[in-house]
């Protein structure tokens, strides 16, 4: 089977072109010169630009046995990693490290269109890649470390690389991972350019979160290998691979503190990192011994950095068990905020709620979980964010029981992008509209399209350099309603013959989001931190009664519970009162605009894990994800038209706006 790189259609092995889209299955286009290059080549023969598909292979001995002296130190460069000769070695494989930490090398995938062993296994089991479990491995030989990658990937992506393939061969375990050679080695950036205190704090915060997830699983050493740590232009931390712990008995933060201390040694005794140096000392002395206390101390340091000492109302006091810190107030000074003494407590209980990709240094919000007992008095530290990626996809389907489609959607974006090795900037405006029409065969289609186009034209004239205000957004919806209402009046329509439409509207301007809706078309948002959340509340009789204090069961026992209380078009502006909300993007998230054909019967809530959560990953094609949602709705609902628009936003800390030391 050959999977087309363009449309993902599965073709027979002997096909030279995709049966669905006609794309070549033996060649790919060189993005540099336009020449067609065989898919099994490393580079374009014409211009030498890289065109191949590469992976990072990790080869380990099954029992960690050191290789015998009689074996060669490495395999010849031209040999392959596997018997099928699919993965070609691009560099010598050091056999000496296979029995210790494992050898890792880059390989060229000579058959990139063929599914991997892991892909075929998941298809046989009718599971997504992340769904493979330990019980499955009893029947199919997947290495244990590969299962760990798959399980941790759900929690830690993108910090942890995705797994392409894994197998056992003789006494060897081979795992193929996403190649992250394009990322910057963290240690090189650390040495070459002085980092601001907040940048260091941001990296340490990411390491602490990763440590909380990896150390209980026996992979804490992954964070103690300088060459294993990579960062992107937004200083998001990535791991190249997992390293098994060499010290299985040490569950404390001591080793992490020692590693941080080594990193900070390049800055000497500079006062701007005094608090971080002291934190490392406390970790080594096991005065800071749990992830909860470490997280709290990092957040307190962040608070001190955002509010210089002379602006704080408390006098910094060190934790019990160590000497007082210097009273030098050279800016920016990082010191401990006032906390109660905390006795060192060892903990071997893993934190099951670690979420990577977070963009906040967030304090605990309950006394029960607050190790210092003062979280109510300390605000959440929210880092200034910048939008680095905005993607969208939409599709509408007639459904299985309707003969025409009264839904309509509109996507319009304007973007100015600048990118370099050290930074990425994206100035973007995104307009997303979804309408579900009503009023008969022709009227519903006309209403939904007219409303969407009226709003698109309105914002083209009334949206310049700033996010439109609530008043401007409400005026746009009033204009759209008036256009439909006047059409109804002109046609002398009455009752159910009056055309109308629901509306859900989203505007994105940088990290600002505006939301407005009328009717029962919904907006959902999804993030790894908060999961799936319904942002809008349906304008229907049942919800109106609930807001009046009626119990939900009684409110929805009414025969008219699902009747709309407002829509665009049937009545004049006095009867249209859209809900308008504003959000700030402070973490990676999905925005889902949905007609009721997709949301009925709690479909999204039931299938969130399989059909929504994966879409947050940039490795997943949004168009394919939207198609899967439409297919799901047709299979389980299908009684109405189905429309979905999915927006995927990625943000990173705006380091240019942070205080510098």
CORZI-V169760 format. One record per backbone hydrogen bond with DSSP energy under -0.5 kcal/mol. NH is the residue of the N-H (numbers start at 1). CO is the residue of the C=O. Records with the same first field share a line. If there is no record, write none. Layout:
# CORZI-V169760
NH: CO ; CO
This chain:
# CORZI-V169760
2: 11
3: 113
4: 2 ; 9
8: 4
11: 2 ; 9
15: 12
18: 23
22: 18
25: 16
26: 16
28: 37
30: 35
34: 30
37: 28 ; 35
39: 26
41: 38
44: 49
48: 44
51: 42
52: 42
54: 52
55: 107
56: 177
57: 55 ; 105
58: 175
59: 57 ; 103
60: 58 ; 173
61: 98
62: 171
64: 61
71: 68
75: 93
79: 76
81: 87
85: 82
88: 86 ; 108
89: 79
90: 106
94: 92
95: 73 ; 93
96: 73
97: 94
98: 95
99: 95
100: 97
102: 97
103: 59
105: 57
107: 55
108: 88
109: 53 ; 107
110: 86 ; 108
112: 109
114: 111
120: 116
121: 117
122: 118
123: 119
124: 120
125: 121
126: 123
127: 122
131: 128
132: 129
137: 133
138: 134 ; 135
139: 136
140: 136
142: 140
143: 141
147: 143
148: 144
149: 145
150: 146
151: 147
152: 148
153: 149
154: 150
155: 151 ; 152
156: 152
157: 153
159: 156
160: 156
164: 176
165: 176
167: 174
169: 172
172: 169
173: 60
174: 167
175: 58
176: 165
177: 56 ; 175
178: 162
179: 54
180: 178
183: 180
184: 231
186: 229
189: 185
190: 186
191: 187
192: 188
193: 189
198: 659
199: 196
200: 196
201: 197
202: 198
203: 199
204: 200
205: 201
206: 202
207: 203
208: 204
209: 205
210: 206
211: 207
212: 208
213: 209
214: 210
215: 211
217: 214
218: 215
219: 214
222: 219 ; 243
223: 220
224: 221
226: 224
228: 225
229: 226
230: 238
231: 184
232: 236
235: 232
238: 230
239: 159
240: 228
245: 218
248: 246
250: 247
251: 249
257: 253
258: 254
259: 255
260: 256
261: 257
262: 258
263: 259
264: 260
265: 261
266: 263
267: 264
268: 265
270: 267
273: 270
274: 271
275: 334
277: 273
278: 274
279: 275
280: 276
281: 277
282: 278
283: 279
284: 280
285: 281
286: 283
287: 282
288: 282
289: 287
294: 290
295: 291
296: 292
297: 293
298: 294
299: 295
300: 296
301: 297
302: 298
303: 299
304: 300
305: 301
306: 302
307: 303
311: 308
312: 308 ; 309
316: 314
322: 319
334: 271
335: 333
340: 372
343: 341
350: 348
351: 212
352: 350
354: 351
356: 155
358: 355
361: 381
362: 360
369: 366
370: 366
371: 369
377: 374
378: 374 ; 375
379: 377
381: 361
382: 380
383: 359 ; 381
386: 652
388: 650
389: 650
391: 648
393: 646
395: 644
397: 642
400: 638
401: 638
406: 404
408: 435
410: 433
412: 431
414: 429
416: 427
418: 425
420: 423
425: 418
426: 387
427: 416
428: 426
429: 414
430: 508
431: 412
432: 506
433: 410
434: 504
435: 408
437: 406 ; 435
438: 500
444: 440
445: 441
446: 442
447: 443
448: 444
449: 445
450: 446
451: 447
452: 448
453: 449
454: 450
455: 451
456: 452
457: 453
458: 454
459: 455
460: 456
461: 457 ; 458
462: 458
463: 459
473: 469
474: 470
475: 471
476: 472
477: 473
478: 474
479: 475
480: 476
481: 477
482: 478
483: 479
484: 480
485: 481
486: 482
487: 483
488: 484
489: 485
490: 486
491: 487
492: 488 ; 489
493: 488
497: 494
498: 495
500: 438
501: 568
502: 436
503: 518
504: 434
505: 516
506: 432
507: 514
508: 430
509: 512
510: 428
512: 509
513: 583
514: 507
515: 581
516: 505
517: 579
518: 503
522: 594
524: 592
525: 533
526: 590
527: 531
531: 527
533: 525
535: 523 ; 533
536: 523
539: 519
540: 538
541: 563
542: 561
544: 540
545: 541
546: 542
547: 543
548: 544
549: 546
550: 545
555: 551
556: 552
557: 554
558: 555
561: 558
563: 560
565: 539
566: 539
568: 501
575: 572
576: 573
577: 575
579: 517
581: 515
583: 513
585: 511
586: 584
588: 357
589: 649
590: 526
591: 647
592: 524
593: 591 ; 645
594: 522 ; 592
595: 643
598: 595
599: 595
600: 596
602: 599
603: 600
606: 602
607: 603
608: 605
611: 607
612: 608
613: 608
615: 612
616: 613
617: 614
620: 617
625: 621
626: 622
627: 623
628: 624
629: 625
630: 626
631: 627
632: 628
633: 629
634: 630
635: 631
636: 632
637: 633
638: 633
642: 397
644: 395
645: 593
646: 393
647: 591
648: 391
649: 589 ; 647
650: 389
652: 386
654: 384
655: 653
657: 654
658: 655
